[in-house]
Amino acid sequence: MGDANTLRMVIGAMYTAVMFVGINNCSTVQPIVSIERTVFYRERAAGMYSAMPYAIAQVVIEIPYVFIQATYYTLIVYAMMSFQWTAAKFFWFFFVSYFSFLYFTYYGMMTVSISPNHEVAAIFAAAFYSLFNLFSGFFIPRPRIPKWWIWYYWICPLAWTVYGLIVTQYGDLEDIITVPGQDNQKISYYITHHFGYHRNFMPVVAPVLVLFSVFFAFMYAVCIKKLNFQQR
């Protein structure tokens, strides 16, 4: 690895890749959900089906699609980044990527469910992209975030993605790197003291990523049922 700058560059590439795909998922699903919602309003008015079965179907159909997407993504990116080829690290990379893409997709669906059309939903979603980026823990590591803002770090979904990606790939490495202005350090030590990440926290990170997906999917279903933007 060499030095801390090289390590941060590799981590930055990994972070940018997962964020780009996630935002792309969010943006591309919005017009589709918006168009299908118009059809749903007509079918519901005709008594064909209620809101909840429709919402559940919309949520479930994304699961295999994102699974295939995450599989291709993991095979390509994992090899390209030259990570260690161990079953545990490969699985963790896939797991974090999969649920990150899934919650971004459900987040896009949720923004449509609380907006009259996909144009407004896109504006609403984009308003939070910068906040997700700022509080992800990459540009401003968690130990350096002011105490009065740390609460947003813990509710930022992208922060948990970054945590999971970094700590599963580098949290146990004992290789020595040079750190400007400091003594040489082990990668695991640098990850802990610079980013504030601990490998033994993964049993918390994993279910939180799942919960973000469940939360956005649940909010989408509730809003589809309760809100009506049909124009007569």
C-alpha positions in Angstrom: 0.0 0.0 0.0 2.9 2.3 0.7 1.5 5.4 2.4 -1.7 6.9 3.8 -2.3 9.0 0.7 -2.4 5.9 -1.5 -4.7 4.2 1.0 -7.1 7.2 1.0 -7.0 7.3 -2.8 -8.1 3.6 -3.0 -10.8 4.2 -0.4 -12.0 7.3 -2.2 -12.3 5.3 -5.5 -14.3 2.6 -3.6 -16.5 5.3 -2.0 -17.1 7.2 -5.2 -18.1 4.0 -7.1 -20.7 2.8 -4.6 -22.1 6.3 -4.3 -22.3 6.8 -8.1 -24.2 3.5 -8.6 -26.5 4.3 -5.7 -27.4 7.7 -6.9 -27.9 6.3 -10.4 -30.3 3.7 -9.0 -32.2 6.4 -7.1 -32.5 8.7 -10.2 -33.5 6.0 -12.7 -36.2 4.4 -10.6 -38.0 7.7 -10.0 -39.6 8.2 -13.4 -40.6 4.6 -13.6 -42.3 4.6 -10.2 -44.0 7.9 -11.1 -45.5 6.6 -14.3 -46.6 3.3 -12.7 -48.2 5.2 -9.9 -50.5 7.0 -12.4 -51.6 3.6 -13.7 -52.1 2.4 -10.1 -54.4 5.3 -9.4 -56.6 4.2 -12.3 -56.6 0.6 -11.3 -57.3 1.4 -7.7 -60.3 3.6 -8.7 -61.6 0.6 -10.7 -61.3 -1.6 -7.6 -58.7 -3.9 -9.1 -56.4 -3.9 -6.1 -55.5 -1.9 -3.0 -52.4 0.2 -2.3 -50.5 -2.3 0.0 -50.3 -5.2 -2.5 -49.1 -2.8 -5.2 -46.5 -1.3 -2.9 -45.2 -4.7 -1.7 -44.9 -5.9 -5.3 -43.0 -2.8 -6.2 -40.6 -3.3 -3.3 -40.1 -7.0 -3.8 -39.4 -6.8 -7.6 -36.4 -4.6 -6.9 -34.7 -7.3 -4.8 -33.5 -9.7 -7.5 -32.7 -6.9 -9.9 -30.4 -5.2 -7.4 -29.0 -8.6 -6.4 -27.8 -9.2 -10.0 -26.6 -5.6 -10.2 -24.6 -6.0 -7.0 -23.1 -9.3 -8.2 -21.8 -7.8 -11.4 -20.6 -4.7 -9.5 -18.7 -6.8 -6.9 -17.0 -9.1 -9.4 -15.8 -6.1 -11.5 -14.8 -3.7 -8.7 -13.4 -6.2 -6.2 -11.0 -7.5 -8.8 -10.2 -4.0 -10.1 -9.3 -2.7 -6.6 -7.0 -5.6 -5.9 -8.5 -6.5 -2.6 -7.6 -9.6 -0.8 -9.4 -12.7 -2.3 -10.8 -14.2 0.9 -14.3 -15.5 1.1 -15.2 -13.3 4.2 -14.0 -10.0 2.7 -15.6 -10.8 -0.7 -18.9 -11.6 1.0 -18.8 -8.4 3.1 -18.0 -6.3 0.1 -21.0 -7.8 -1.7 -23.3 -7.5 1.3 -22.5 -3.8 1.9 -22.8 -3.0 -1.8 -26.0 -4.9 -2.2 -27.9 -3.2 0.7 -26.4 0.2 -0.2 -27.8 -0.1 -3.7 -31.1 -1.4 -2.3 -31.6 1.5 0.1 -30.7 4.0 -2.5 -33.3 2.4 -4.8 -36.0 2.4 -2.1 -35.0 6.0 -1.2 -35.7 7.1 -4.7 -39.1 5.3 -4.6 -39.9 6.9 -1.3 -39.2 10.4 -2.7 -41.7 9.7 -5.5 -44.3 8.6 -3.0 -44.2 11.9 -1.2 -44.0 14.1 -4.4 -46.6 14.9 -7.1 -44.2 13.9 -9.9 -40.7 12.5 -10.5 -39.3 16.0 -11.3 -40.1 17.2 -7.8 -38.9 13.9 -6.4 -35.6 14.3 -8.1 -35.1 17.8 -6.6 -36.0 16.5 -3.2 -33.6 13.5 -3.4 -30.8 15.7 -4.8 -31.1 18.0 -1.8 -30.0 15.2 0.5 -27.1 13.9 -1.8 -24.8 16.7 -0.6 -25.7 16.0 3.0 -25.1 12.3 2.5 -21.8 13.1 1.0 -20.7 15.6 3.6 -21.6 13.4 6.6 -20.4 10.1 5.0 -17.3 10.1 7.2 -14.9 10.0 4.2 -14.3 13.7 3.6 -14.7 14.6 7.3 -13.8 11.6 9.4 -16.1 10.9 12.3 -13.6 12.0 15.1 -13.4 15.4 13.4 -17.2 16.0 13.0 -18.4 18.6 15.6 -20.3 17.2 18.5 -23.4 19.2 17.6 -23.5 17.5 14.1 -22.5 14.0 15.1 -26.2 13.0 15.4 -26.6 13.4 11.6 -23.6 11.2 10.9 -25.3 8.3 12.7 -28.5 8.7 10.7 -26.8 9.1 7.4 -27.1 5.9 5.4 -24.0 6.5 3.4 -21.9 6.8 6.5 -22.8 3.2 7.4 -21.9 2.1 3.9 -18.5 3.8 4.1 -17.9 2.3 7.6 -18.7 -1.2 6.3 -16.6 -1.0 3.1 -13.5 0.4 4.8 -13.5 -1.7 8.0 -14.1 -5.0 6.3 -11.3 -4.5 3.7 -8.7 -2.8 5.8 -9.7 -3.1 9.4 -7.5 -6.2 10.0 -4.5 -5.4 7.8 -1.1 -5.2 9.6 0.9 -3.7 6.7 3.0 -0.7 7.6 2.3 2.6 5.9 3.9 6.0 6.1 1.7 8.8 7.5 2.8 12.4 6.8 3.8 14.2 10.0 3.5 11.0 12.1 5.3 7.8 12.8 4.8 4.8 10.5 1.6 3.0 11.4 -0.2 -0.3 10.7 -3.2 0.1 8.3 -5.6 -1.2 11.0 -4.3 1.4 13.5 -4.7 4.2 10.9 -8.2 3.1 10.1 -9.1 3.1 13.8 -7.5 6.4 14.7 -8.1 8.5 11.5 -11.6 7.3 10.6 -12.7 6.1 14.0 -13.7 2.7 12.7 -13.5 -0.6 14.7 -13.8 -4.0 13.1 -15.8 -5.4 16.1 -18.6 -2.9 15.2 -19.6 -4.8 12.0 -22.3 -6.8 13.9 -24.0 -3.4 14.3 -23.2 -2.0 10.8 -24.7 -5.0 9.0 -28.2 -4.9 10.5 -28.3 -1.1 10.3 -27.8 -1.3 6.5 -30.6 -3.8 6.3 -32.8 -1.5 8.5 -32.3 1.5 6.2 -33.6 -0.6 3.2 -36.6 -1.8 5.3 -37.3 1.8 6.5 -37.3 3.4 3.0 -39.4 0.5 1.6 -41.8 0.8 4.5 -42.1 4.6 4.1 -42.7 4.1 0.4 -45.6 1.7 1.1 -47.2 3.9 3.7 -47.0 7.0 1.6 -48.4 5.3 -1.4 -51.3 4.2 0.7 -51.9 7.5 2.5 -51.0 10.1 0.0 -52.9 10.8 -3.2 -51.5 13.2 -5.9 -54.1 12.3 -8.5 -55.2 15.3 -10.5 -58.8 15.1 -11.8 
